[in-house]
Amino acid sequence: MLINELISVYETERQESPKTLNDLLDYFQKKYIAGDIDIKSYRDIYNFLHQQGATSAHEYV
């Protein structure tokens, strides 16, 4: 999975660039919760972004 692919999906829908990796993670978490992506895809994205240094807002609790 390439970061450019994730950014492209984000930019296409949001009409702006993500400011941080955390923005990307939050975006894909919302897509998962809304049922727009399946659990396997979400886990792959989560793990990839987490390895790149992204943290979920839920991890701060």
N, C-alpha and C positions, 0 to 999 in steps of 0.2 A: 504494500500500500504506500502510495506516495502522498506526501503532505500537500503537494500541488493539487491532487485530486480532491482532497477534503476542502481546501481553500476555494477551489472552483465551484463546488456544490454550494458552499456558504455564500459566495459572492453572487452566484446566479439567483438564489432565493432572496437574499437580504439586500442586494444592490449596494453592498459596501464590503470592504475588506475587514477581516477579523483583526482586532488590535493585538490580541494575544492568543497563545495556544489555549488558554482557559476559555476564551470566547468560542473557539471551535468545539471544545469539549462540551460546554454548556449547550451549544446549538444542537449537537448530535444527541445529547441526553434528552433534550426536548423532543427531537424527532422520534426517538425510541419510545418515550412515554406516550406520544401521540399515536404510536402504532405505525409510523412511516417507515421504520427500519426494523428488521428482526433482531432477536437477541444475539445471534452469532455475529452479525455485522456490527452491532453495538459493542460487543465485547472486543472484537478485533480493533475497532476504532479507539475504544477506551484504552486498551493496552498499548496501542501504538502511541497515542498522544501522551499517555502517562509516562512512557519511556522517554519521550521527548521533553518531559518536565511539566506537563500540564497537570493541574490539580482541580478537582471538582469542588464546587462550592459546598457540597455535602461532606467533604473531607474535613472541613474546618470545625464541624460540630463536635 
